[in-house]
Amino acid sequence: MSSHLHYKRTFYRRFYRAEIFEILMRARHCVGAGIACRVARAIARIYTATHPEVVEVVRDNLSLLQTTPTDRKSAVRVFENFSEMLADYFSLYREPPRKATAMCPERQGEQILMDVFRAGKGAILVTAHFGFFELGCALLANLGIPLTILTMSEPTHAMTRWRADFRTHWKADSLTIGTDPFASLEVIRTLRQGRFIAMLVDRPLDQNTLVIETPGGKTSFSLSAALLAHLADCPMIPIAIWKADKVYRMRTHEAIRVTSPAGRKVAIEEGTRKLANCLLQNIIQTPEQWYQFVPARFSAFAAC
């Protein structure tokens, strides 16, 4: 299944809209965290009961992370956690970065971010569809690090604008990429201004990928981050933000340089393998916060 096919699901088409997000945001501000959490989990259970095929996709994805099959309950918990994360997301709309930062008291590796920022060459923050990755906008704003989010176009222009406006309140810009052949040039220009770029790599949109071994099979990671880092001569920094004991935690891994005496191709593949291994460490430790709702298992037949 293409990573775009989830856009075609009826539930997605009806509810992944700017006006719905606006309603949910306003509703979230009218109730406490406890009620919001219970409602979010109830909605998730209704969704999983009516979309068994999506639950099966998630169950198979979770099976990539271990050597034994994953049960349905674990897959359902992914949807519950995702809904709860969205409730947190809506609670922060138009709130200052300091409030969002208070939700993440444990921020391992902040010094890595500051050291790279002071070097003045920019960096690519690389993450996965894991935990509350959007919270990173606020955390970097609190550190005074300028951030631009690389994003694909949403199903509607209104939704693209809504999410970009959300990030603007946390002083993060959005750069929409896709079929524009000059998008990579804009990314490199942004990096050379000393800004950080953030992007996701666990849901590749083309064949520019590297197959990565996991405990339960193989999956693909995009080579794009390493390619951009090589072209811009800047480091990549794997980063993850997830929930544990009712608060969020951030882990910043050591910066990765995309260079090799064996040449560009090897450098890009080695860099991608290193960042994938860093991200998979976090995902394997907390699998039920990997919000991968499209098939992630690599199939040699499908790749042909």
TORLUMGU-843544 format. One record per residue: residue in three letters; x, y, z of N, C-alpha, C in turn. Coordinates in steps of 0.001 Angstrom, whole numbers, plus 500000, padded with zeros to 6 digits. Layout:
REM residues N
alaXYZXYZXYZ;...
REM end
This chain:
REM residues 304
met500845498796500000500000500000500000500873501243500000;ser500589502168499146501284503445499144500972504183500434;ser501964504970500894501732505750502110500669506813501909;his500248507023500656499193508006500392497794507402500513;leu497666506082500482496345505479500407495501505707501656;his496141505981502794495328506242503987494515507517503824;tyr494927508399502898494131509590502614492759509223502054;lys492628508033501453491399507652500775490366507032501712;arg490764506719502934489819506123503864488740507136504229;thr487495506645504324486358507535504568486531508333505850;phe486936507668506918487121508353508200488135509478508051;tyr489224509206507368490277510200507179489758511396506395;arg489033511117505304488536512204504455487545513096505206;arg486746512485506080485711513248506784486244514036507972;phe487254513505508634487662514108509902489035514769509877;tyr489869514446508904491175515103508826491025516381508013;arg490346517349508628490028518613507971490245519752508959;ala490565520918508428490884522059509286489724522424510201;glu488497522401509670487351522796510489487101521806511631;ile487388520523511385487241519522512444488317519727513505;phe489544519968513080490621520223514034490317521461514879;glu489719522462514264489371523676515002488327523368516077;ile487342522542515738486314522148516707486934521354517853;leu487798520400517509488432519566518532489332520401519441;met490023521352518862490877522226519658490050523006520669;arg488930523569520208488081524351521108487448523460522179;ala487042522256521778486457521325522742487477520926523803;arg488720520707523360489765520312524315489981521385525372;his489854522644525007490073523730525956488888523911526905;cys487797523185526660486614523293527522486561522195528575;val487432521202528462487408520079529405488804519871529982;gly488849519161531092490130518868531721490876517757531017;ala492120517567531420492968516562530787492418515151530967;gly491863514869532153491345513529532415490193513163531504;ile489238514077531361488093513829530482488555513710529039;ala489453514596528630489953514563527252490622513233526944;cys491378512723527897492066511447527710491073510308527561;arg490044510280528410489051509201528344488270509254527036;val487891510445526619487158510591525360488037510169524189;ala489302510583524215490222510241523129490375508732522997;arg490522508057524111490693506602524063489405505910523615;ala488264506452524007486990505875523567486841505997522053;ile487199507153521513487143507340520059488074506356519364;ala489248506148519940490202505207519349489641503794519326;arg488971503391520398488407502035520443487278501874519428;ile486487502924519248485432502870518224486059502735516840;tyr487108503508516610487777503455515304488338502057515037;thr489009501485516017489615500171515794488558499084515614;ala487413499247516267486342498260516106485733498312514716;thr485780499477514086485155499650512768486162499637511619;his487450499559511936488493499540510906489495498415511189;pro489021497166511178489914496049511511491099495912510563;glu490931496344509304492032496210508348493192497145508698;val492887498309509274493946499232509674494644498698510925;val493874498113511828494453497495513025495422496394512616;glu495060495636511596495932494557511130497233495111510548;val497153496231509852498366496881509331499294497253510484;val498734497869511516499532498287512666500084497072513405;arg499273496034513534499745494816514208500956494236513485;asp500894494194512158502027493667511398503247494573511535;asn503020495884511549504146496806511741504818496583513093;leu504013496377514135504578496118515457505365494815515475;ser504937493858514671505642492574514608507046492718514037;leu507289493816513333508642494081512837509616494346513980;leu509093494757515118509935495223516214510301494134517202;gln509800492916516998510097491816517903510133490515517127;thr510602489470517780510765488184517093509530487304517182;thr508535487731517945507289486973518057506130487822517547;pro505034487189517111503890487953516594503303488888517653;thr502729489975517196502095490955518080500599490699518146;asp500001490822519330498567490582519444497771491838519093;arg496469491667518929495607492776518529495539493853519609;lys495585493460520882495490494442521960496617495468521883;ser497795495010521537498924495934521417498687496924520292;ala498122496437519188497825497323518060496769498357518443;val495753497932519179494702498864519611495284499947520515;arg496242499581521355496853500572522247497590501660521461;val498092501317520282498726502333519438497719503435519104;phe496511503043518732495469504015518386495037504812519616;glu494957504151520770494599504861522003495662505898522359;asn496919505499522255498003506435522554498030507595521565;phe497748507290520306497725508334519281496621509350519576;ser495451508863519941494337509762520262494653510619521479;glu495288510014522468495666510773523664496709511841523318;met497638511495522431498635512477521998497973513650521276;leu496960513348520452496242514420519762495536515339520755;ala495008514761521833494372515588522866495391516550523475;asp496607516065523694497672516940524188498021518009523152;tyr498057517598521909498360518520520799497355519664520763;phe496071519325520821495032520356520778495074521259522011;ser495511520720523138495560521527524363496605522633524278;leu497557522484523372498658523444523285498461524491522205;tyr497332524444521516497100525397520430497130526830520956;arg497954527648520336498139529061520692498752529259522077;glu499312528193522645499993528332523929501473528642523683;pro502118529373524586503534529713524406504428528485524552;pro505630528524523970506541527376524050506828526911525471;arg506840527841526439507186527447527807506170526473528395;lys504887526604528001503883525667528513504107524286527919;ala504409524237526630504685522951525995505939522320526585;thr506944523136526855508192522627527422507957522006528793;ala507004522551529546506701522007530867506150520587530782;met505597520216529629505087518859529446506211517859529230;cys507433518356529001508567517481528693509724517815529632;pro509620517417530901510637517809531882511990517127531695;glu511994515964531062513258515241530857513688515406529401;arg514748516199529190515188516514527827516664516145527680;gln516877514886527401518240514366527285518881514831525973;gly520059515399526072520809515763524871520604517183524393;glu520031518059525208519861519454524793521196520101524441;gln522254519700525164523562520300524904524059519955523507;ile523697518772523017524063518395521648523450519385520666;leu522187519699520871521500520646519993522169522017520034;met522493522482521226523088523807521361524482523860520743;asp525267522813520938526620522799520378526582522843518856;val525680522063518264525566522057516806525050523405516312;phe524089523974517016523545525270516607524624526352516628;arg525449526350517658526498527367517771527548527228516674;ala527664526035516101528616525845514999528190526621513760;gly526895526951513666526406527844512623526205527247511251;lys526248525915511135526106525302509810524742524653509601;gly523843524838510574522537524208510468522608522729510801;ala521459522074510809521397520637511072520035520120510649;ile519984518824510401518721518167510075518310517307511261;leu517206517673511903516638516849512966515820515750512308;val516155514521512614515515513390511955514722512597512979;thr513465512349512683512632511588513599511702510677512810;ala510827509996513541509881509063512934508472509436513374;his507480508731512832506095508921513277505957508234514640;phe506584508836515613506747508221516925506550509279517999;gly505691508956518979505474509879520077504904511211519607;phe505215512247520340504696513594520068505790514386519355;phe506073514026518101507205514645517418506996516136517171;glu505735516581517055505475518010516830505878518865518039;leu505969518250519206506351518998520401507762519567520276;gly508562518971519406509920519461519197509967520909518749;cys508923521377518067508871522792517648508989523708518858;ala508216523404519883508223524235521089509526524088521864;leu510050522877521927511277522649522687512451523403522078;leu512530523429520747513618524168520108513411525672520210;ala512149526102520139511870527532520309512323527994521681;asn512125527158522678512533527499524035514049527627524153;leu514774526911523281516237526985523271516752528119522391;gly515837528748521654516247529819520761516821529335519449;ile516498528104519068517004527530517818515939527671516739;pro516217528366515647515225528517514571515001527200513843;leu513741526871513596513389525564513044512446525707511864;thr512685524896510855511783524780509716511374523322509577;ile510072523076509475509544521722509342509349521400507867;leu509925520289507420509651519810506073508382518980506116;thr507428519301505282506148518595505299505618518407503892;met504865517352503701504155517158502447502859517959502489;ser502295518220501332500992518885501284499946518012501955;glu499078518624502755497963517901503348496888517694502274;pro495869516878502551494819516628501545494127517890501051;thr494076518925501892493477520197501470494431521336501810;his494302522424501054495134523599501337494819524152502721;ala493544524106503112493143524625504424493841523869505551;met493984522540505382494643521745506412496141522037506449;thr496737522200505289498153522561505231498387523878505964;arg497490524845505724497612526157506349497382526080507857;trp496408525274508295496087525160509722497296524639510492;arg497904523592509971499046523005510677500254523938510652;ala500428524641509537501533525605509467501323526734510471;asp500074527202510598499763528256511568500023527783512994;phe499696526520513260499947525954514588501434526064514918;arg502272525663513967503718525696514208504238527120514353;thr503598528051513660504036529443513723503970529987515144;his502989529533515923502872529985517307504035529494518153;trp504734528470517652505939527986518320507189528427517566;lys507025529455516745508141530086516019508817529140515033;ala508087528155514549508631527222513559508003527495512200;asp508827527554511172508334527700509812507995526330509235;ser507208526327508174506886525090507455507310525252506003;leu507918524218505460508310524212504057507674522995503407;thr506699523234502561505986522145501901506780521680500692;ile507058520384500665507810519809499557506938518776498862;gly507394518271497769506625517277497016507264517064495670;thr506553517428494624507069517211493278507928518374492784;asp508050519434493559508835520597493148510313520222493053;pro510903520274491870512305519873491721513276520828492404;phe512815522026492754513691523010493382513556523027494904;ala512715522149495449512498522138496898513791521847497650;ser514600520926497142515843520579497827516800521765497875;leu516768522606496842517617523796496840517201524763497943;glu515891524883498161515391525744499231515788525189500594;val515759523857500739516165523228501996517636523525502277;ile518478523346501276519913523585501450520178525048501779;arg519472525954501113519626527382501405519255527675502856;thr518176527051503328517732527245504711518778526742505698;leu519346525577505425520375525016506302521607525911506352;arg521985526452505229523188527290505176522998528635505861;gln521747528943506205521472530127507025521662529828508512;gly521982528565508833522182528168510217520937527658510903;arg519834527539510165518591527037510746518640525516510848;phe517783524975511714517578523537511777516380523181510897;ile516478522038510255515382521464509475514939520187510180;ala513630519950510272513119518708510865512357517921509818;met512574516606509795511878515778508819511704514357509337;leu510714513674508769510399512286509097511000511377508032;val511454510195508450512125509312507480511598507879507462;asp510589507576508282510139506185508377508944505871507488;arg508537506820506654507426506579505734507819507126504355;pro508759506445503677509276506951502398508172507117501357;leu508305508163500565507301508459499547507759508066498147;asp508992507585498032509494507168496725510432505981496926;gln511171505633495880512065504476495945513457504846496445;asn513643506083496855514942506539497350515080506127498814;thr515248504817499032515187504257500380516338503293500640;leu516494502971501903517451501956502329516705500929503169;val516886499660502854516240498586503612517022498355504902;ile516296498337506017516904498182507339516373496910507994;glu517273496108508530516884494901509262516301495283510623;thr515218494608510997514619494775512317514509493396512964;pro514194493314514258514092491997514892513093491064514218;gly512032491628513614510992490796513024510871490885511520;gly511881491408510845511795491496509387512642492620508832;lys512096493318507860512803494433507231511827495580506996;thr512341496793507083511554497972506764512430498941505982;ser511839500007505487512586500961504664512621502333505323;phe513768502975505218513926504350505673514351505214504489;ser513869506428504476514206507345503392515681507753503456;leu516293507851502288517670508332502172517744509860502095;ser516598510514502046516551511948501762517299512791502788;ala517162512456504070517821513261505100519332513223504928;ala519863512030504719521313511899504553521789512584503279;leu521000512498502225521365513165500974521433514678501172;leu520422515241501821520405516684502069521557517105502982;ala521826516296504006522929516613504916524263516597504177;his524413515652503267525650515568502475525796516797501577;leu524713517179500917524763518318500001524997519633500738;ala524415519756501929524535521001502699525745521010503626;asp526429519860503719527586519731504611527221520091506045;cys526143519482506512525706519707507890525400518360508535;pro525334518285509853525051517017510520523563516680510570;met523283515412510773521936514937511101521903514641512599;ile520761514903513220520605514613514645519330513802514844;pro519430512505515119518227511716515430517638512169516768;ile516320512302516809515667512804518018514313512130518179;ala513914511888519415512618511253519684511981511897520912;ile510655512013520882509884512553522003508709511616522236;trp508629511035523400507571510066523679507062510253525108;lys505950509593525416505320509746526729505664508565527622;ala506010508878528860506290507848529859505911508406531223;asp505150507637531977504711508074533312504000509426533261;lys503149509581532248502253510736532099502953512042531716;val504232511992531419504932513177530915505732512775529680;tyr506117513770528898506906513490527700508393513566528016;arg509147512783527256510601512765527400511237512928526026;met512326513635525996513047513832524744514412513162524833;arg514775512493523756516125511926523675516773512407522389;thr517880513102522523518643513567521373519894512717521251;his520067512079520114521247511245519884522409512108519388;glu523585511529519402524765512231518902524593512572517425;ala525167513699517039525090514136515647525809513145514733;ile525257512974513543525814512054512547526323512865511359;arg527566512652511006528149513298509838528044512360508638;val527588512889507520527412512075506313528662512226505455;thr529649511418505772530915511454505047531559510080505077;ser532275509745504024532955508459503940534036508536502876;pro535205507955503141536252507926502111535859507077500910;ala534809506253501086534361505383499991533459506107499003;gly533124507374499278532329508133498324530934508475498809;arg530228509259497988528926509808498362527881508735498622;lys527748507761497734526705506739497879526861505986499197;val528081505580499492528335504850500738528075505748501945;ala528486507002501859528285507936502970526804508103503279;ile525991508256502236524551508452502424523905507204503011;glu524297506034502528523722504793503054524170504548504490;glu525440504791504784525927504600506151525245505575507111;gly525089506823506682524418507807507528522977507427507803;thr522286506947506765520889506530506933520789505328507859;arg521716504399507731521692503218508601521911503618510061;lys522812504543510300523066504996511672521837505675512272;leu521213506564511504520051507273512056518873506325512245;ala518709505360511317517627504383511458517817503554512722;asn519048503152512994519316502359514196519033503162515459;cys519354504456515442519051505303516603517545505398516830;leu516809505668515761515360505815515889514703504499516280;leu515189503400515726514606502098516058514849501728517515;gln515952502179518093516174501947519527514987502462520333;asn514582503683520043513467504292520775512148503600520459;ile511927503300519187510666502683518776510519501297519381;ile511592500517519379511532499157519929511283499193521436;gln511831500185522119511622500306523564510194500714523909;thr509558501494523024508188501965523268507374501773521992;pro507129500527521599506510500259520292505094500792520144;glu504362500905521235502961501305521133502781502812520962;gln503893503513520724503813504923520330504408505137518936;trp504507504059518166504934504177516771503667504298515931;tyr503372505496515483502111505775514799502275505597513288;gln502557504366512935502774503992511542501519503259511067;phe500641503986510394499338503441510022499276502938508586;val500413502874507926500509502271506594501539501152506672;pro501471500165505786502402499034505867503860499474505838;ala504616498994506812506032499349506905506949498188506560;arg506379496989506450507216495817506175507725495855504742;phe509037495704504584509627495694503249509329494371502565;ser508892494467501323508625493289500506509417493413499220;ala510309492464498974511105492496497747510203492430496526;phe509096491690496644508166491566495515507497492904495228;ala507053493600496314506365494878496139507309495947495615;ala508593495801495925509561496809495511509930496698494041;cys509599495577493430509957495363492022509054496167491093;
REM end
